[in-house]
Every structure is written in C-alpha cells, then in structure tokens.
Amino acid sequence: MGYVLSAVARVLEQPTAWGAAWEMALLAGPLWAAALIGLLLGWAWRPRWAAGLVATADGRHHTPAPAASFATLGFWRAQLPARLRAPLGYAGAAGTAAQLREEDEAAVQGSSEMANEELAVGKDDLVNLWRLVEGRDGGPAWIKMMEKTLPTFTYQAWRRDAQTGPPQYQSSTIFENATPEEVRDFFGDDNFRMSNKWDDMLIYHKTLEGCQTTGTMKVHWVRKFPFFCSDREYIIARRIWKLGGAYYCVTKGIPCSSIPRRNKPRRVDLYYSSWCIRAVESKRGNNGLTACEILLFHHEDMGIPYEIAKLGIRQGMWGCVKRIEPGLRAYQKARAASEPLSQSALMAQINTKVGDNFVRSLECNSDESEIMEAEEKPGRNNVARFLVLGGAVALACTLDQGLLTKALIFGVARKFVGQRKTL
C-alpha cells in the first residue's frame, strides 16, 4: 500500500502534464500488459484437466479423449487459438474438416434416430416460440441494447438475464423489398451461408438427416469465434411451420450419440436460435407489405463466463448484423438468375401448415402480457462506484498536498465513475 501511495504521490508532484502522464504509464502500463497477457495465455493454454473439472462440476459426463503427448509439436499447436493456427502452417483446419466429413458419413449411414424416434422438434417447440413472439412467455423484461436504421433495413436488439442459464437475446430486423419466402430460404441455405461468407463464423456444415414430410433436419455445424474462444461444434435440429402468412422456424441443439465428442472443437449442448419471419409494412410509407421482419430469439452456453460472453456479443453484434443485408441482396440476385437451390434451401421450403384453430386455442390458454423494455439496473455498477469514491476519499485524506491535489484525485475518480456508467 505504501508503494502505491508513493507512486501516486510522484505522479501528482510532476510539474507538467506530460511528466504526470509518463509516471502514470510507468506505473500502470506494465500492470495492465501483464494482466492482459496473463488472461490471454491462461485462456488459450488452459490445461485439459481444467476443462474436465468444469464438465464434472456442471453435471455433464464426457468420455475422455486420448491424451496427447507433451513432447509432440501437434499437442502444442492444438492448444493455440483458432486464429493463430493458420499463420503457423497448422493444417488442422483441412484435416479437421476431412475428419468431420468421415464421421458425418458414418453417422448418416448408421443412424436412424430421427426416423425411429419422436421428432426432434415438435409442437411444444412451436408453442414456445409463438409465446416468445407474442410476448406471453412469462419471462423477465427485455433490456434494449441497440437500434440501427439504414436506408434498406432497420435493426433492434434486446437482452435479458434468465434466472438459470445463459443470457437471452431478441432482435428485430426489417428488410425492405424482401418477401418472407426469400428470407426463409436465405437463412436456411447453409451452402450459400458459407459460399457468400455473410456468416463468416460458419466454417463447416453437413446435413445428417432430413424428413421429406415435415422438413425437419439434423445438421452438424462448426463455428469459429474470436481468439479468446476456440471453435465450437453444434448438432442442431430445425423445423419450419407456416402459421397464417408467417413462418416459425425452431432451431435447437439436440444430443447425437452417433458423432463422438472431441476436445476441439468443443460441443455446445445448450443452443436455441429460432425466428419468426413475416411480411410488414414498409418504413418508406407506401402502405404495402413490401418489407419483411425477422424476430430472432437466441441463447447458447459456449462454456465461457456469461459476463465475457455478453461483452463479446455486445461488441461484435453490429459487425455480424450489417453483413446480413448484402448477403440477402446477393441471394435475391442469384434467385432472379434462376441459379439452382441447394438441398438445405429445398428442405427449408418443406413446411408444416398450422390452422387458425391452433392460434385460437393458444390465445384462450394464455394470459395477456407485453414485451416490456426496461432500463438496465445499475446495482452492480453502484457497488463499484462507491468503492472508487471511497478509495478517493481515503487517498485524499492520506495525502496532505493541498486543495489542488485533492481536487485532482476527486476529478480522476469522478471521471472513472462516469465511464463505468456508460458501460
């Protein structure tokens, strides 16, 4: 404590602002650099036994993978984050893709889970999505995160924290001059999603099973994430219902014993990403249903702390969203040029039609409620602000350097508190 106080005193004793800034850099720079490097290295090279402890703690038991030797170069390359493997000549991407294809072929040939068992996505999933769309799910209030308006589309996003499980997200995207059928096929076309790279996080996809009657699909995905998070693997089921003029698509993670688990990419078990696609009036005021709205509801547990996940999503959300609109326009041009549809897009056109009686029965059994927007509660930030202000008071009382010094200390503290309010 004495060292910190003496260092702060040296900063305040500098006659010029440049001198004070230099002293502060000498004091805080190495600490921040060491903390950042330690965080990155600790996350990238976390030991395998730590992942095993986490899996045991959350109640999931996974079959352990064969241990790799510490002496092999492949072991150390495997520990690298995804974005660092390619510059080092790591051939794991192609090798992993080939291995995934082989395993998927074996799973397709030897699996009949969807045919022999109950459908992976059923009526209860449709009811749950309908309640989310209508704001009748009984969940907590939504907190508005973002709102963007461009000439050809508008975007809004909300978040809420569930009592258990990861944070939940809702978004509304309205595209001008688009039909629900075009948007439905666009989001369901995994081939175009990768070839056009509008979703640059998807690096592998494979359709494992498909039902030609209901359109239900079982799909294998691998997605890449920023350097602080390794690749993630998904086994998902999706199905589309047509309710009136709207399409309700449910996509969720499902268990799959035919594809073995691996340490990398890590499998995400809890995954939910469903949307409602419907025609809406144009924002341009032409009194026609020439625009299309997509209401998306999403949450997943990637195996990282929720606060880190929320920060990453908040920072990267707009960067991902703004690539969707150019991808949709390219897809419309491809459709206008009569380019052949992929198998996944054809499957997206197989929908289960639901009558109006279904909606009336839901309305009779549901309590009226609305999606409420609420300002984020500042309870957690208040604690941090009180600590900062309390520390400033203690420091000002300790240093007897006159009113100017105390004013400077309180000014820095107030600046820091103001920055935390904006986070």
NUMARTI-26769 format. One record per residue (C-alpha): residue number from 1; residue in three letters; x, y, z. Coordinates in nm, 3 decimals. Example, Ala and Ser with C-alpha at 12.3 -4.5 7.8 and 13.67 -1.06 7.14 Angstrom:
BEGIN
- 1 | ala | 1.230 | -0.450 | 0.780
- 2 | ser | 1.367 | -0.106 | 0.714
This chain:
BEGIN
- 1 | met | 0.000 | 0.000 | 0.000
- 2 | gly | 0.286 | 0.235 | 0.081
- 3 | tyr | 0.442 | 0.174 | -0.260
- 4 | val | 0.117 | 0.259 | -0.435
- 5 | leu | 0.072 | 0.579 | -0.236
- 6 | ser | 0.430 | 0.688 | -0.303
- 7 | ala | 0.386 | 0.617 | -0.675
- 8 | val | 0.066 | 0.823 | -0.685
- 9 | ala | 0.244 | 1.100 | -0.497
- 10 | arg | 0.522 | 1.102 | -0.759
- 11 | val | 0.259 | 1.141 | -1.029
- 12 | leu | 0.096 | 1.435 | -0.855
- 13 | glu | 0.430 | 1.606 | -0.790
- 14 | gln | 0.516 | 1.630 | -1.160
- 15 | pro | 0.523 | 1.994 | -1.276
- 16 | thr | 0.386 | 1.918 | -1.624
- 17 | ala | 0.101 | 1.709 | -1.761
- 18 | trp | 0.343 | 1.512 | -1.980
- 19 | gly | 0.552 | 1.424 | -1.679
- 20 | ala | 0.244 | 1.307 | -1.488
- 21 | ala | 0.130 | 1.101 | -1.786
- 22 | trp | 0.474 | 0.941 | -1.815
- 23 | glu | 0.479 | 0.849 | -1.446
- 24 | met | 0.128 | 0.701 | -1.473
- 25 | ala | 0.232 | 0.499 | -1.778
- 26 | leu | 0.535 | 0.366 | -1.592
- 27 | leu | 0.310 | 0.269 | -1.302
- 28 | ala | 0.004 | 0.127 | -1.477
- 29 | gly | 0.134 | 0.019 | -1.817
- 30 | pro | 0.325 | -0.293 | -1.711
- 31 | leu | 0.045 | -0.399 | -1.478
- 32 | trp | -0.220 | -0.380 | -1.750
- 33 | ala | 0.007 | -0.550 | -2.002
- 34 | ala | 0.086 | -0.834 | -1.762
- 35 | ala | -0.282 | -0.877 | -1.674
- 36 | leu | -0.388 | -0.886 | -2.040
- 37 | ile | -0.113 | -1.128 | -2.143
- 38 | gly | -0.189 | -1.350 | -1.845
- 39 | leu | -0.559 | -1.356 | -1.933
- 40 | leu | -0.497 | -1.444 | -2.297
- 41 | leu | -0.235 | -1.707 | -2.225
- 42 | gly | -0.434 | -1.856 | -1.941
- 43 | trp | -0.741 | -1.895 | -2.158
- 44 | ala | -0.559 | -2.019 | -2.467
- 45 | trp | -0.338 | -2.271 | -2.285
- 46 | arg | -0.575 | -2.384 | -2.013
- 47 | pro | -0.496 | -2.745 | -1.916
- 48 | arg | -0.718 | -3.032 | -2.025
- 49 | trp | -0.781 | -3.132 | -1.665
- 50 | ala | -0.937 | -2.790 | -1.601
- 51 | ala | -1.193 | -2.850 | -1.876
- 52 | gly | -1.263 | -3.189 | -1.721
- 53 | leu | -1.327 | -3.029 | -1.382
- 54 | val | -1.570 | -2.782 | -1.537
- 55 | ala | -1.755 | -3.061 | -1.717
- 56 | thr | -1.781 | -3.259 | -1.394
- 57 | ala | -1.896 | -2.957 | -1.197
- 58 | asp | -2.186 | -2.877 | -1.428
- 59 | gly | -2.312 | -3.234 | -1.417
- 60 | arg | -2.214 | -3.348 | -1.765
- 61 | his | -2.002 | -3.656 | -1.806
- 62 | his | -1.799 | -3.680 | -2.125
- 63 | thr | -1.591 | -3.968 | -2.244
- 64 | pro | -1.229 | -3.858 | -2.207
- 65 | ala | -1.030 | -3.828 | -2.525
- 66 | pro | -0.693 | -3.998 | -2.559
- 67 | ala | -0.423 | -3.785 | -2.400
- 68 | ala | -0.167 | -3.631 | -2.633
- 69 | ser | 0.199 | -3.633 | -2.550
- 70 | phe | 0.353 | -3.310 | -2.419
- 71 | ala | 0.659 | -3.368 | -2.637
- 72 | thr | 0.474 | -3.363 | -2.969
- 73 | leu | 0.450 | -3.047 | -3.177
- 74 | gly | 0.092 | -3.131 | -3.262
- 75 | phe | -0.004 | -3.111 | -2.896
- 76 | trp | 0.121 | -2.754 | -2.859
- 77 | arg | -0.029 | -2.649 | -3.191
- 78 | ala | -0.363 | -2.789 | -3.081
- 79 | gln | -0.358 | -2.557 | -2.780
- 80 | leu | -0.334 | -2.248 | -2.999
- 81 | pro | -0.642 | -2.033 | -3.060
- 82 | ala | -0.810 | -2.083 | -3.397
- 83 | arg | -0.684 | -1.756 | -3.547
- 84 | leu | -0.319 | -1.838 | -3.471
- 85 | arg | -0.310 | -2.183 | -3.630
- 86 | ala | -0.315 | -2.076 | -3.996
- 87 | pro | -0.014 | -1.837 | -3.981
- 88 | leu | 0.193 | -2.112 | -3.819
- 89 | gly | 0.125 | -2.355 | -4.101
- 90 | tyr | -0.122 | -2.554 | -3.897
- 91 | ala | -0.302 | -2.795 | -4.127
- 92 | gly | -0.564 | -2.874 | -3.866
- 93 | ala | -0.845 | -2.691 | -4.044
- 94 | ala | -0.838 | -2.910 | -4.353
- 95 | gly | -0.760 | -3.219 | -4.151
- 96 | thr | -1.041 | -3.148 | -3.910
- 97 | ala | -1.285 | -3.087 | -4.194
- 98 | ala | -1.189 | -3.418 | -4.356
- 99 | gln | -1.226 | -3.598 | -4.026
- 100 | leu | -1.563 | -3.435 | -3.968
- 101 | arg | -1.683 | -3.542 | -4.312
- 102 | glu | -1.579 | -3.901 | -4.249
- 103 | glu | -1.754 | -3.909 | -3.913
- 104 | asp | -2.065 | -3.746 | -4.058
- 105 | glu | -2.080 | -4.001 | -4.340
- 106 | ala | -2.061 | -4.280 | -4.085
- 107 | ala | -2.331 | -4.111 | -3.878
- 108 | val | -2.560 | -4.072 | -4.180
- 109 | gln | -2.516 | -4.436 | -4.284
- 110 | gly | -2.555 | -4.589 | -3.940
- 111 | ser | -2.809 | -4.358 | -3.780
- 112 | ser | -3.184 | -4.367 | -3.799
- 113 | glu | -3.256 | -4.170 | -3.484
- 114 | met | -3.490 | -3.921 | -3.647
- 115 | ala | -3.684 | -4.191 | -3.828
- 116 | asn | -3.726 | -4.427 | -3.535
- 117 | glu | -3.769 | -4.180 | -3.251
- 118 | glu | -4.005 | -3.893 | -3.187
- 119 | leu | -3.937 | -3.585 | -3.398
- 120 | ala | -3.654 | -3.378 | -3.254
- 121 | val | -3.860 | -3.057 | -3.295
- 122 | gly | -4.228 | -3.083 | -3.214
- 123 | lys | -4.546 | -2.896 | -3.129
- 124 | asp | -4.421 | -2.784 | -2.787
- 125 | asp | -4.131 | -2.603 | -2.954
- 126 | leu | -4.373 | -2.420 | -3.183
- 127 | val | -4.588 | -2.319 | -2.885
- 128 | asn | -4.282 | -2.188 | -2.700
- 129 | leu | -4.169 | -1.982 | -3.000
- 130 | trp | -4.520 | -1.846 | -3.054
- 131 | arg | -4.533 | -1.731 | -2.692
- 132 | leu | -4.195 | -1.560 | -2.731
- 133 | val | -4.312 | -1.377 | -3.042
- 134 | glu | -4.636 | -1.266 | -2.879
- 135 | gly | -4.465 | -1.169 | -2.553
- 136 | arg | -4.656 | -1.428 | -2.350
- 137 | asp | -4.375 | -1.649 | -2.229
- 138 | gly | -4.380 | -1.506 | -1.877
- 139 | gly | -4.008 | -1.431 | -1.876
- 140 | pro | -3.829 | -1.125 | -1.736
- 141 | ala | -3.838 | -0.786 | -1.904
- 142 | trp | -3.622 | -0.722 | -2.209
- 143 | ile | -3.342 | -0.463 | -2.190
- 144 | lys | -3.282 | -0.266 | -2.508
- 145 | met | -2.924 | -0.296 | -2.634
- 146 | met | -2.907 | -0.146 | -2.981
- 147 | glu | -3.104 | 0.028 | -3.254
- 148 | lys | -2.971 | 0.096 | -3.604
- 149 | thr | -3.151 | 0.239 | -3.906
- 150 | leu | -3.017 | 0.226 | -4.261
- 151 | pro | -3.197 | 0.302 | -4.589
- 152 | thr | -3.263 | -0.064 | -4.671
- 153 | phe | -3.309 | -0.220 | -4.327
- 154 | thr | -3.354 | -0.147 | -3.958
- 155 | tyr | -3.228 | -0.343 | -3.660
- 156 | gln | -3.315 | -0.353 | -3.290
- 157 | ala | -3.178 | -0.584 | -3.020
- 158 | trp | -3.272 | -0.665 | -2.662
- 159 | arg | -3.124 | -0.880 | -2.386
- 160 | arg | -3.248 | -1.033 | -2.064
- 161 | asp | -3.086 | -1.243 | -1.793
- 162 | ala | -3.268 | -1.564 | -1.710
- 163 | gln | -3.276 | -1.699 | -1.355
- 164 | thr | -3.084 | -2.003 | -1.477
- 165 | gly | -2.884 | -2.046 | -1.793
- 166 | pro | -2.712 | -1.806 | -2.031
- 167 | pro | -2.832 | -1.457 | -2.127
- 168 | gln | -3.115 | -1.448 | -2.380
- 169 | tyr | -3.130 | -1.220 | -2.683
- 170 | gln | -3.410 | -1.092 | -2.902
- 171 | ser | -3.372 | -0.894 | -3.223
- 172 | ser | -3.599 | -0.744 | -3.486
- 173 | thr | -3.461 | -0.694 | -3.836
- 174 | ile | -3.674 | -0.540 | -4.111
- 175 | phe | -3.555 | -0.569 | -4.472
- 176 | glu | -3.709 | -0.351 | -4.741
- 177 | asn | -3.816 | -0.514 | -5.069
- 178 | ala | -3.799 | -0.873 | -4.946
- 179 | thr | -4.057 | -1.149 | -4.915
- 180 | pro | -4.088 | -1.395 | -4.625
- 181 | glu | -4.019 | -1.683 | -4.863
- 182 | glu | -3.692 | -1.529 | -4.982
- 183 | val | -3.575 | -1.463 | -4.627
- 184 | arg | -3.680 | -1.812 | -4.514
- 185 | asp | -3.476 | -1.979 | -4.787
- 186 | phe | -3.187 | -1.738 | -4.731
- 187 | phe | -3.146 | -1.827 | -4.363
- 188 | gly | -3.196 | -2.198 | -4.431
- 189 | asp | -2.941 | -2.218 | -4.714
- 190 | asp | -2.624 | -2.336 | -4.539
- 191 | asn | -2.436 | -2.367 | -4.869
- 192 | phe | -2.491 | -2.002 | -4.957
- 193 | arg | -2.421 | -1.902 | -4.598
- 194 | met | -2.067 | -2.036 | -4.639
- 195 | ser | -2.001 | -1.958 | -5.006
- 196 | asn | -2.113 | -1.595 | -4.979
- 197 | lys | -1.944 | -1.562 | -4.638
- 198 | trp | -2.214 | -1.337 | -4.500
- 199 | asp | -2.189 | -1.562 | -4.194
- 200 | asp | -1.810 | -1.583 | -4.174
- 201 | met | -1.823 | -1.769 | -3.843
- 202 | leu | -1.957 | -2.088 | -4.005
- 203 | ile | -1.660 | -2.295 | -4.124
- 204 | tyr | -1.825 | -2.637 | -4.165
- 205 | his | -2.176 | -2.774 | -4.218
- 206 | lys | -2.326 | -3.109 | -4.301
- 207 | thr | -2.688 | -3.227 | -4.321
- 208 | leu | -2.705 | -3.551 | -4.126
- 209 | glu | -3.073 | -3.633 | -4.168
- 210 | gly | -3.383 | -3.483 | -4.325
- 211 | cys | -3.752 | -3.564 | -4.321
- 212 | gln | -3.921 | -3.507 | -4.657
- 213 | thr | -4.263 | -3.493 | -4.487
- 214 | thr | -4.211 | -3.232 | -4.215
- 215 | gly | -3.890 | -3.068 | -4.335
- 216 | thr | -3.716 | -3.145 | -4.005
- 217 | met | -3.338 | -3.150 | -4.042
- 218 | lys | -3.048 | -3.261 | -3.827
- 219 | val | -2.740 | -3.054 | -3.908
- 220 | his | -2.376 | -3.058 | -3.798
- 221 | trp | -2.212 | -2.716 | -3.766
- 222 | val | -1.867 | -2.593 | -3.665
- 223 | arg | -1.830 | -2.222 | -3.596
- 224 | lys | -1.520 | -2.016 | -3.526
- 225 | phe | -1.501 | -1.742 | -3.265
- 226 | pro | -1.253 | -1.466 | -3.176
- 227 | phe | -0.911 | -1.552 | -3.036
- 228 | phe | -1.032 | -1.577 | -2.676
- 229 | cys | -1.268 | -1.863 | -2.764
- 230 | ser | -1.186 | -2.179 | -2.959
- 231 | asp | -1.407 | -2.330 | -3.229
- 232 | arg | -1.746 | -2.466 | -3.126
- 233 | glu | -1.938 | -2.766 | -3.261
- 234 | tyr | -2.317 | -2.786 | -3.288
- 235 | ile | -2.558 | -3.071 | -3.355
- 236 | ile | -2.885 | -2.893 | -3.423
- 237 | ala | -3.236 | -2.978 | -3.536
- 238 | arg | -3.458 | -2.731 | -3.717
- 239 | arg | -3.811 | -2.728 | -3.847
- 240 | ile | -4.037 | -2.464 | -4.002
- 241 | trp | -4.409 | -2.413 | -3.952
- 242 | lys | -4.633 | -2.185 | -4.159
- 243 | leu | -4.888 | -2.006 | -3.945
- 244 | gly | -5.104 | -1.772 | -4.148
- 245 | gly | -4.863 | -1.565 | -4.355
- 246 | ala | -4.572 | -1.607 | -4.113
- 247 | tyr | -4.301 | -1.872 | -4.085
- 248 | tyr | -4.191 | -2.002 | -3.746
- 249 | cys | -3.851 | -2.171 | -3.757
- 250 | val | -3.723 | -2.354 | -3.448
- 251 | thr | -3.353 | -2.438 | -3.428
- 252 | lys | -3.212 | -2.602 | -3.117
- 253 | gly | -2.928 | -2.826 | -3.004
- 254 | ile | -3.001 | -3.196 | -2.972
- 255 | pro | -2.800 | -3.495 | -2.844
- 256 | cys | -2.630 | -3.714 | -3.103
- 257 | ser | -2.457 | -4.032 | -2.993
- 258 | ser | -2.350 | -4.126 | -3.347
- 259 | ile | -2.096 | -3.840 | -3.366
- 260 | pro | -1.829 | -3.871 | -3.095
- 261 | arg | -1.728 | -3.576 | -2.883
- 262 | arg | -1.384 | -3.423 | -2.915
- 263 | asn | -1.186 | -3.180 | -2.707
- 264 | lys | -1.164 | -2.947 | -3.005
- 265 | pro | -1.394 | -2.825 | -3.138
- 266 | arg | -1.592 | -2.821 | -2.816
- 267 | arg | -1.955 | -2.922 | -2.850
- 268 | val | -2.228 | -2.680 | -2.744
- 269 | asp | -2.520 | -2.870 | -2.595
- 270 | leu | -2.744 | -2.581 | -2.491
- 271 | tyr | -2.829 | -2.393 | -2.810
- 272 | tyr | -3.152 | -2.218 | -2.910
- 273 | ser | -3.188 | -1.991 | -3.212
- 274 | ser | -3.540 | -1.954 | -3.350
- 275 | trp | -3.713 | -1.687 | -3.551
- 276 | cys | -4.044 | -1.568 | -3.691
- 277 | ile | -4.046 | -1.433 | -4.047
- 278 | arg | -4.343 | -1.223 | -4.158
- 279 | ala | -4.437 | -0.950 | -4.404
- 280 | val | -4.474 | -0.599 | -4.260
- 281 | glu | -4.543 | -0.252 | -4.392
- 282 | ser | -4.255 | -0.069 | -4.549
- 283 | lys | -4.087 | 0.208 | -4.349
- 284 | arg | -4.100 | 0.416 | -4.666
- 285 | gly | -4.472 | 0.475 | -4.619
- 286 | asn | -4.604 | 0.315 | -4.938
- 287 | asn | -4.883 | 0.137 | -4.741
- 288 | gly | -4.784 | -0.202 | -4.873
- 289 | leu | -4.646 | -0.519 | -4.715
- 290 | thr | -4.325 | -0.492 | -4.916
- 291 | ala | -4.089 | -0.535 | -4.620
- 292 | cys | -4.003 | -0.845 | -4.418
- 293 | glu | -3.940 | -0.866 | -4.044
- 294 | ile | -3.733 | -1.135 | -3.872
- 295 | leu | -3.787 | -1.174 | -3.499
- 296 | leu | -3.495 | -1.376 | -3.363
- 297 | phe | -3.467 | -1.535 | -3.018
- 298 | his | -3.125 | -1.673 | -2.932
- 299 | his | -2.927 | -1.813 | -2.640
- 300 | glu | -2.645 | -2.063 | -2.605
- 301 | asp | -2.395 | -2.182 | -2.348
- 302 | met | -2.048 | -2.175 | -2.508
- 303 | gly | -1.874 | -2.278 | -2.187
- 304 | ile | -1.727 | -1.937 | -2.106
- 305 | pro | -1.831 | -1.696 | -1.828
- 306 | tyr | -2.159 | -1.525 | -1.909
- 307 | glu | -2.021 | -1.175 | -1.849
- 308 | ile | -1.741 | -1.232 | -2.100
- 309 | ala | -1.993 | -1.371 | -2.349
- 310 | lys | -2.219 | -1.068 | -2.304
- 311 | leu | -1.930 | -0.829 | -2.361
- 312 | gly | -1.820 | -1.015 | -2.676
- 313 | ile | -2.172 | -1.025 | -2.818
- 314 | arg | -2.230 | -0.658 | -2.746
- 315 | gln | -1.905 | -0.556 | -2.916
- 316 | gly | -1.942 | -0.785 | -3.218
- 317 | met | -2.318 | -0.775 | -3.272
- 318 | trp | -2.338 | -0.494 | -3.525
- 319 | gly | -2.038 | -0.621 | -3.720
- 320 | cys | -2.220 | -0.950 | -3.780
- 321 | val | -2.562 | -0.799 | -3.846
- 322 | lys | -2.453 | -0.549 | -4.109
- 323 | arg | -2.320 | -0.833 | -4.328
- 324 | ile | -2.662 | -0.999 | -4.348
- 325 | glu | -2.824 | -0.739 | -4.572
- 326 | pro | -2.561 | -0.755 | -4.853
- 327 | gly | -2.583 | -1.134 | -4.833
- 328 | leu | -2.962 | -1.122 | -4.873
- 329 | arg | -2.937 | -0.894 | -5.178
- 330 | ala | -2.683 | -1.129 | -5.336
- 331 | tyr | -2.918 | -1.419 | -5.266
- 332 | gln | -3.206 | -1.235 | -5.433
- 333 | lys | -2.992 | -1.178 | -5.741
- 334 | ala | -2.898 | -1.546 | -5.751
- 335 | arg | -3.265 | -1.644 | -5.729
- 336 | ala | -3.355 | -1.396 | -6.003
- 337 | ala | -3.086 | -1.553 | -6.222
- 338 | ser | -3.251 | -1.896 | -6.165
- 339 | glu | -2.945 | -2.045 | -6.001
- 340 | pro | -3.016 | -2.395 | -5.863
- 341 | leu | -3.119 | -2.424 | -5.499
- 342 | ser | -2.911 | -2.621 | -5.254
- 343 | gln | -3.051 | -2.919 | -5.068
- 344 | ser | -3.081 | -2.722 | -4.745
- 345 | ala | -3.277 | -2.447 | -4.921
- 346 | leu | -3.512 | -2.706 | -5.072
- 347 | met | -3.565 | -2.855 | -4.726
- 348 | ala | -3.647 | -2.508 | -4.592
- 349 | gln | -3.940 | -2.498 | -4.834
- 350 | ile | -4.099 | -2.806 | -4.672
- 351 | asn | -4.315 | -2.654 | -4.401
- 352 | thr | -4.584 | -2.780 | -4.165
- 353 | lys | -4.901 | -2.572 | -4.208
- 354 | val | -5.090 | -2.481 | -3.892
- 355 | gly | -5.456 | -2.374 | -3.894
- 356 | asp | -5.615 | -2.076 | -3.723
- 357 | asn | -5.772 | -2.305 | -3.462
- 358 | phe | -5.426 | -2.365 | -3.322
- 359 | val | -5.373 | -1.995 | -3.258
- 360 | arg | -5.718 | -1.951 | -3.106
- 361 | ser | -5.656 | -2.238 | -2.866
- 362 | leu | -5.327 | -2.080 | -2.759
- 363 | glu | -5.489 | -1.742 | -2.707
- 364 | cys | -5.757 | -1.894 | -2.487
- 365 | asn | -5.497 | -2.064 | -2.268
- 366 | ser | -5.256 | -1.771 | -2.245
- 367 | asp | -5.254 | -1.473 | -2.012
- 368 | glu | -5.212 | -1.135 | -2.178
- 369 | ser | -4.870 | -0.980 | -2.135
- 370 | glu | -4.646 | -0.749 | -2.331
- 371 | ile | -4.276 | -0.732 | -2.401
- 372 | met | -4.155 | -0.456 | -2.173
- 373 | glu | -3.843 | -0.253 | -2.220
- 374 | ala | -3.659 | -0.166 | -1.901
- 375 | glu | -3.353 | 0.031 | -1.821
- 376 | glu | -3.068 | -0.186 | -1.702
- 377 | lys | -3.048 | -0.195 | -1.324
- 378 | pro | -2.732 | -0.020 | -1.206
- 379 | gly | -2.699 | -0.221 | -0.885
- 380 | arg | -2.369 | -0.384 | -0.970
- 381 | asn | -2.218 | -0.064 | -1.105
- 382 | asn | -2.322 | 0.125 | -0.790
- 383 | val | -2.105 | -0.101 | -0.576
- 384 | ala | -1.802 | -0.032 | -0.795
- 385 | arg | -1.870 | 0.343 | -0.793
- 386 | phe | -1.895 | 0.352 | -0.415
- 387 | leu | -1.564 | 0.166 | -0.388
- 388 | val | -1.392 | 0.410 | -0.624
- 389 | leu | -1.527 | 0.715 | -0.444
- 390 | gly | -1.442 | 0.567 | -0.105
- 391 | gly | -1.088 | 0.500 | -0.218
- 392 | ala | -1.059 | 0.856 | -0.348
- 393 | val | -1.170 | 0.994 | -0.012
- 394 | ala | -0.919 | 0.777 | 0.173
- 395 | leu | -0.637 | 0.876 | -0.064
- 396 | ala | -0.722 | 1.246 | -0.041
- 397 | cys | -0.724 | 1.231 | 0.337
- 398 | thr | -0.391 | 1.046 | 0.341
- 399 | leu | -0.203 | 1.285 | 0.111
- 400 | asp | -0.162 | 1.631 | 0.261
- 401 | gln | -0.076 | 1.813 | -0.059
- 402 | gly | -0.331 | 2.093 | -0.057
- 403 | leu | -0.662 | 2.155 | -0.230
- 404 | leu | -0.524 | 2.115 | -0.583
- 405 | thr | -0.408 | 1.760 | -0.517
- 406 | lys | -0.739 | 1.661 | -0.359
- 407 | ala | -0.933 | 1.818 | -0.644
- 408 | leu | -0.726 | 1.622 | -0.895
- 409 | ile | -0.789 | 1.295 | -0.710
- 410 | phe | -1.164 | 1.352 | -0.695
- 411 | gly | -1.166 | 1.457 | -1.060
- 412 | val | -0.998 | 1.134 | -1.169
- 413 | ala | -1.237 | 0.931 | -0.953
- 414 | arg | -1.540 | 1.110 | -1.094
- 415 | lys | -1.412 | 1.053 | -1.449
- 416 | phe | -1.370 | 0.680 | -1.381
- 417 | val | -1.718 | 0.655 | -1.230
- 418 | gly | -1.866 | 0.834 | -1.529
- 419 | gln | -1.701 | 0.588 | -1.766
- 420 | arg | -1.848 | 0.293 | -1.576
- 421 | lys | -2.195 | 0.443 | -1.614
- 422 | thr | -2.166 | 0.420 | -1.991
- 423 | leu | -2.065 | 0.052 | -1.992
